[in-house]
């Protein structure tokens, strides 16, 4: 006998252990050797990570696909693994060392530090894998990979060396996002934009004098969020100041020390006479060019823009465009974002040797932190009379997502991949339709980025990661190879050839390992984490070895991921897959949306609106969370998650459990020899036809990546059709006094349909359905296999049109009567007669066959037949036939009509107010995204209510 209630906490661990013990999710099971392969590679979560709601959504959708295709008989490989997460992992271990008051990374040295990281990984890393198992992820856990395991590391080194030799990897000096705390370049994805606004305001015309102390306090509170208007003196051809000054506006005045130009718009009449002339850079004395460039916006600030190519990405491009005019890049910051002037040859180039202002600037500013230097520079400019004003200024400031410090665009030597060359095949593959994006609109995002792609900075100044396989020789050359021995061998041979070494010296170095290591110094940088992730679809399958798995499962079938990594991961996997395998890495890319809170706001710790998926699993079970996410995963629409929705789908699981228990209590046990095609009763034929329709609808939706449609199709069928209608309609037969053929057929049919439901629902709710599937009962041997291994329900049952017409009419009639009673305010206890108007023989027969059921379910006293509707009745069309129930004496028609008219007017006023907001460009620009979306939803709901009330009003007009 089944337990009274389903307890997820008691079941999930046991079911999960059973799946693992029986190797249910292993690819290459012997019985599927000839089956069609299906493969998904998991977006590898960080080894430091914990399951968040984005993971829960992403992996639920992948699991639905994998379980569905596994049940369809395919040989499924869901390839799991984790990413080494360079910055995040190094940060975790360094923080641990600090908390334990142990020596830091640099005191410890690289080798010892990496030993500690590997020890941390073995002990604590990868907790997210167990959390994914709690979610029910059906990965082939026997094949779990790690981006720094031996095989993947071998692939990374091979790719780097090959691309270098193909001249697609090179070293260059360019701007990068520099994190001064971690002292490394970081990717755009690791940069978050934070809105800043200061509070200090001053103008040269103010009565109050400039207050350096007040500025210092304001900057201490918020160093960002001000716009500073600085004046640069114009000079003539002899370098003498003309008395005219050019005002520039900047949010970072300390970077003026690296200015090499001022840009004005070519069409700005205010500055046309200055184009081609020069200005003297205050505090430094260097003459800088005034260039005409469209980058300068006449409508912003003063219309003139200081150009600091070494400390601004846009300025860097302006500098490249005007290099012939002497615009160059001067780096004035060190790796910790401190002012670095002493010994800075580029800084002093062009500065008059007798310039005392520059000497004073160096003495005052050298070595200062950038924000302290900001305050000093502003004060010095005011002292010179060259500070026009300071204004509070709201703008977005880049911060490191992990360090929390302001990111500096910084000019430094890094390794780059020629992304433009690699992008061409990746663009063509999507244009040709070899790889398809769903939703299709994300193709535009993909194209826009690849068509305007910049060189990819692939090096990071970290210790945890794949160390770049490059060795530097004393004579300045670099040697790239897959091993130290190979690189040093090539270097020695080249050193002899170029005359840097004699053959005897080369032989002596080669014979002494210590001397070899001292002679050739390996590059200390490691590769960007995204570099190894770009190889994921084929490196996890064993490449560079030509493994059986690589041959069978590459290209993979589907990639499921978020839109935020289309650039960083999807595009790069396309590049690498096409370059090294000459094949696309996946045929389909499904891009899912974000999970937001119930009001539509992004989840964030600072807002306090983060929902922990593990807490929801503890409270409601994994199945309820999974089904909620699937049911809300409409293409292109963010998910607004609330615990109430999860609780609602927990009730759905309870509904199915109770239905199964009801069936068991009423003798509905599966029959081994049951033949759906042999049923005779219309009710049983109808439910079998509805089952086949639900199976076909669900399968089509899953294969089209319409996960919400698939989940909702299952939900409607299980709750509304099977539980609410079929079981209700079958009760008289199941619980009647006779124990004849009709009862036996009903019992067998219900047991069969429940089996189909368990299979149909399994991809969404695997724990519940596996448990129900395994419950013993009925004839025949125990289940031959786990539900996870199939079979998927068959949808080829031919529905009986007569049965569908009879039962379908019954269901629609009762539903329509219930709806009319609700809409028109009929008291719940009122028993009303029903009149069928002009009914044909089929309807008359159905009404007589199901008369007692109609009376019971629709609260109808009797069923009559007439040629016209009685006066004062509400009329409804049910499958082309007219039905009527009386309202006179039951409902105050005049009062109800007035009430509905008033409610309709109120709702229309609400819609008009919302339309006014949504039609206001200022509201759309200023209101938070979630507020705009909330207004749109309120409008839709109001329009829906208006439609229902207008339909009810129309019924009164007919009554």
Number of C-alpha atoms within 10 A of each C-alpha: 9 15 9 9 10 18 13 20 14 9 15 23 14 12 17 19 12 13 19 15 9 11 14 19 24 20 26 17 14 9 9 15 12 11 15 14 21 23 25 25 24 20 23 18 19 21 23 22 18 19 18 16 21 17 21 22 26 21 23 27 26 24 23 23 25 26 26 27 24 26 22 18 18 22 26 31 26 26 26 23 25 23 23 27 22 23 22 17 22 23 17 13 21 19 13 14 16 12 9 9 9 12 13 15 19 9 10 13 12 15 10 12 22 18 11 18 19 14 13 16 17 10 10 11 19 21 16 19 21 13 17 19 16 17 27 25 26 30 28 19 20 13 15 14 21 20 28 19 10 10 18 25 18 18 21 27 20 18 21 23 20 16 16 18 13 10 11 17 22 17 14 14 12 20 22 24 25 27 27 20 16 19 15 19 26 23 19 13 12 16 22 17 14 13 12 16 18 19 16 19 18 19 15 15 9 10 8 9 10 18 10 15 11 12 21 19 13 18 20 13 11 16 22 25 22 26 24 24 22 25 24 20 19 22 19 12 8 6 12 12 15 11 9 12 16 20 21 23 22 19 20 20 23 22 25 22 24 25 28 27 29 27 25 28 21 16 12 17 11 12 17 13 9 17 17 11 15 23 28 23 24 22 20 24 20 23 22 25 24 26 27 22 18 14 16 23 16 18 9 10 16 17 19 27 26 25 31 27 29 26 26 19 18 12 23 21 14 24 24 15 13 16 12 9 15 13 24 23 24 22 23 27 26 17 17 17 22 19 24 19 22 15 8 13 10 15 21 17 11 13 15 13 11 9 13 13 13 21 14 12 18 17 12 14 21 16 18 16 16 22 21 17 21 23 21 21 24 22 20 18 17 18 11 12 12 20 24 18 19 22 18 18 18 14 17 14 18 20 20 25 16 15 17 14 15 23 24 23 20 26 25 16 14 20 22 20 22 18 18 17 13 19 23 13 20 26 21 13 18 19 13 9 11 13 21 19 19 18 15 14 11 18 18 11 13 19 19 13 15 20 12 9 15 13 16 19 27 23 25 27 21 21 21 25 24 25 21 24 23 22 22 18 18 12 11 6 12 16 20 24 22 18 14 19 13 12 20 25 17 14 21 24 15 16 20 15 12 11 10 15 16 15 15 10 14 19 13 13 18 17 11 11 12 10 12 19 15 13 16 21 16 20 14 16 22 20 25 26 22 18 24 24 24 21 25 30 29 26 23 24 24 18 22 19 12 10 11 10 16 19 12 16 21 21 20 23 19 22 22 22 24 19 16 14 13 19 19 17 19 24 21 24 26 25 27 25 25 18 17 15 14 11 18 24 26 23 17 20 23 22 24 25 20 22 25 22 20 17 14 20 17 17 17 12 8 7 9 8 15 15 19 13 22 21 11 16 19 12 17 22 27 30 27 25 30 27 28 25 27 23 23 21 25 17 18 15 12 17 22 19 20 14 15 10 19 24 18 14 20 21 14 17 22 16 16 22 20 18 20 20 19 14 19 19 12 14 19 25 21 22 16 12 9 14 11 18 11 9 17 14 14 17 20 24 25 21 25 26 22 21 27 20 19 23 26 17 16 23 21 14 18 20 13 13 24 20 25 21 22 26 24 17 20 23 19 14 20 26 17 12 18 23 18 15 17 20 18 14 20 17 13 12 17 22 11 11 9 10 11 10 11 15 23 15 21 23 23 25 25 26 23 20 22 24 18 21 23 23 26 27 24 24 31 32 23 28 24 26 25 22 18 20 21 14 13 14 16 16 11 10 9 11 11 7 13 16 24 23 19 17 17 25 21 13 17 11 15 13 18 14 13 13 19 19 17 20 22 17 19 22 18 14 21 20 14 18 24 16 12 19 19 13 16 22 15 17 11 10 7 11 16 19 14 22 23 23 19 16 18 10 9 11 17 15 13 15 21 12 12 14 16 14 18 23 18 12 15 18 19 20 15 14 17 14 15 12 11 13 20 16 13 17 19 24 24 18 13 18 11 9 15 18 25 23 24 19 21 13 8 13 14 13 19 9 10 16 19 12 14 19 16 12 15 21 13 14 19 17 13 16 21 13 14 17 14 11 16 17 11 11 9 10 14 14 10 9 11 12 13 17 15 18 16 13 17 17 12 14 21 13 13 18 17 13 16 21 12 14 20 15 15 22 22 14 18 19 12 11 19
